[in-house]
Amino acid sequence: MQLSADLVWLGLTLVVTGAVTGLLAGLLGVGGGIIIVPVIIEIHRRHGMDIPTATLFAIGTSQAAMVAASVLAALAHRRGLGIDREVLRAWTAPVLAGAVAGVAAAPFVPATLLILIFVSVALAMSLQLGTGGRWMLRGGLARGVAGAPVPFLVGGLSAALGLGAGTLGVPALTFYGVPLRRSVGAASVLAAMVATVAMAGFIAAGWSAPAAAAGALGYVEILPAAILTVGALALAPIGARLANHLPVRRLQVAFALILVVVAARMLWLAFAH
């Protein structure tokens, strides 16, 4: 009886987590890793799994769940205000290159260092959005080698830390003067790309690892990812519709607050255990 109650509670937790993920993906273009990763880590901790292993499963499963949510959010934005193709042309290659590098480097770079870098960038971008985007480059998006470092960093940190590319991508684009709503649509596409690359990377990384979770493909847990996806698919279109109607200033403030929460959560994961 207790086992059945635990399974029901676990299923409901994953559905609600997925729903919030989809809402954030549609509304702000952010991936739900900031929510999914801590939830899955906590679930595994309660069942006796060590934190490093639980983190790998959490990141891999989070990336798998974010693929569908990001794709659906991108389609919804395409039907609404559209997706900025200039952003995609300038950022796709360096973001994907960063994602590949992030997945490859994650097992070898100290997690604390990665998190401290992320926190520094996230807080700077939170300040940028929270003050109404007062600091921005007037020359617009830089192309080629000169414009590659920022999107490369966005892709790398997103893949390595289990975050959606929009979490850093949207505020970074506003720094270049790209309007928030245009940034959100493009970030949804980039988030889907990064999540796909990262998911494949974590499947490969955990392929030969000792089986630590039943029903897992590498470091991606199939059933939890599917449940999270169902919840995400339900609310991603709603979030995208809200993004097309809510005042830009409110979206900026909401995003700035989310980045502060992201930074605080990452610091907790780095130093609490």
N, C-alpha and C positions, 0 to 999 in steps of 0.2 A: 504493500500500500504506500509506504514511504517512498519507494523507488518510483512509482507512478506519479506521485505528487511532485517529486524532484524533476522528472522529465517534463511534466506540464509546465512547471515554473521555468525551466530552462528554455523550452520552446517559446513561451510568452516573452521572456527576456530578449531572446534573439529577434523575434518579430518586431517588438517595440524598438529595439536598437536599430534594426534595418530600416524601419519607418522614419526614424529621425535622420538616419543617414541619407535616405532618398530626399527628404525635405530640404536638407542642407545642400545637397548636390544640385537640386533644381533652383533653389532660392539664391544661393551665393556661389555656386560653382565649386564648392569645397567637397573633398572626399570625406567620408565618415570615419576615417581611421582614428581620429582623436577620440571618438566614442567607441568604435568597435574594438580597437586594440586593448584599452583598459578593461573592457567588459570580458573579453575572452581570457585575458591574463588572470583576472579575478576568478573566473570559472575554473580554470586549470589549477590555480593555487588552492582552491577549496578541495580539489581532488588530489592534492599532494604532488603536483608537478613542480619542478624547480623553475625559478623565474626566467633564466636564460632560454630554456627550452620552450616554456610557455610563451615567451615573447616572440620567438621565431614562428610558432604556430599562429599566434595572434596576427602578426604582420602579414604572413602569407594568406591566411583566411580573409583578412580585411581587404587585401588587394583583390582577391577573387570576387568578393561581394561588391566592390566598388566598380568593377568592369561594367556590369549591366546597369547599375544606377547612373553612371556617368554617360553611357551611351544613350539611355532614355532621356536624361536631362539635356544632352546635346540636341537630340531630335526635337524635343519640346521647344528649345530656344530657336532652332532653325525655323520652326513654324511660327514663332513669335517675332522677336525683334531681329532674328538672324544671327549669324556667326561671322565674326570679323575674319575674313580670309587673309588680310594683310598680316594679322597677328600669327595665324597658322603658318603662313609661308616663312615668316621670320623666325618662329620659335620651334616648329616641329622637330627639325633635325637636332638642334642642341639639347632640347628637352629629352628626346629619346636617347641621345648619346649619354646624357647625364643619368638617365634611369638605368641604362646598362651598366655604367660605371658604379652607380650606387649599389645595385644588387651584388655586383662582383666584389666591391670593397667592404661591404657591410660586415662580413665575418671577420675581417682582419683589422678594421679600425676600431679603437676603443669606443664603446657606445657612449661613454660620458663625453668624449670630445665631440662626437657627432651631435649630441643633444645640446651641448653648450653653443656650438655654431648655429644650430637651428634656433635656439632661444634668442640669440643676439639678433639674427635676421628677423625673426617673427616680431620681436618687440619694436624694432626699428620700423617695420612696415605697419604695425599697429598704430604707432605714433603718426605715421604718414596718413593713414586713413582717418584716424580719430580727430585730426586737426583739419580735416576737409581737403586733404591732398595738396597742402600748401607748397610742399617741396616736390618738384617734378622737373624732369629734363624737357626743355622746350623743343629739342630737335626731333622728338618722336622716336620711334623704334629704330635702334641701330641694327644694321644687317651685317652678315658675314662674320669674320673672326672678331671684330670689335664688339658685336652685339651678342656673342655666344656665351660669355661667362655667366650672366645672370640666369638665362633659361637653363643652362647646363647645371647650375647649382640647384635650381628649382626641381629639375628632374631627378638629380642625384639624391638630394635630401628626402624628397617625397618617397622615392622607391626604398631607400635604406631605412626610413623611419616608419613606413606603413601609412603615410599620409596621402591624401589626394593632391594632385598637382595644383589644383585650384587654391588650396590653402595658402600657399606662398605665391602662386602664379597671378592671382587676381590683384593683390596689392602691389606686386612688382610691376604689373602692366599699368596700373594707375600712376606709378612713379614715372613712367614714360609718357604720361599724358593720355592714355587710352581711357575713354569713358567707362565707368563701372559696368554698365549693362553690356557693353560690347566685350569687356574683359570676361564677364561671367560666362557668356556663350562660348567664347573661344577656350576658356579654361575647362569647360565640360568636355570638349573634344580632347584636349591635352591630357586631362585626368584619365579618360578612358584608355588612351595610348599608354600612359605610364603604368596604369594598373595592370594592363595586359602584359607588358614587359616584365613587371615586378612579379606578377603571379607565376609566369613561366620560370623566372629565375628562382623563386622559392620552391617551386616543385622540383626543379633540377637540384637545388642545394640540399634538399632533404630526401632525395631519392634513395641514397645509400645509407642514410642515417638510421640508427636503431628505431624501430617503430615505437613511438611514444604516444600515439593517439589512434584509436580505432577508426577505420574508414577514411584515413588521410591519404592524399596523393602528394608525396613529399611533405612539405610543411603547409599544405593547404588541406583543411578539413572540409570534406565535400558536403556533408549534411548541414553543418552550421552555416557554411557559405550559401547554400541553397535557401535556407530559412531567412537569412539576412537579406538575400536578394529579393525574395518575395515581398518583404516589408518595404524595401527600398523602391521597388517598382511601383508600389501602390501610391507613394507620395511624391516621387520625383516630378511628375508632370504638374502636380499642384504647386510645388515650390517654384517651378519655372513660370507658371502663370502669375503667381504673386510677385515674382521678381520684375515682371513687365509692368506692374501697376504701383508698387510701393515707391515712395519718394527715395531718390538716390541717397540723400543725406542719412536716412534711417538705415539703409543698406550699408553705408560706410561705417556707421557707428556699430552696427551689429557685427560686421566683419572684424572691426578692431577689437571688440570684446572677445570674439571667438579666438582671435590670435593670442590674446593675453591668457585665456583659459588653456589653449594649446601649449603655450610656453610653460605655464605652471605645472601642467600635467607631465610634460616631458622632464622637467626638473625633478618632480616627485619620483618618476620611474628611475631616474639616474642615481638618486642619492638615498632613497628610502630603504633600499634593500642591500 
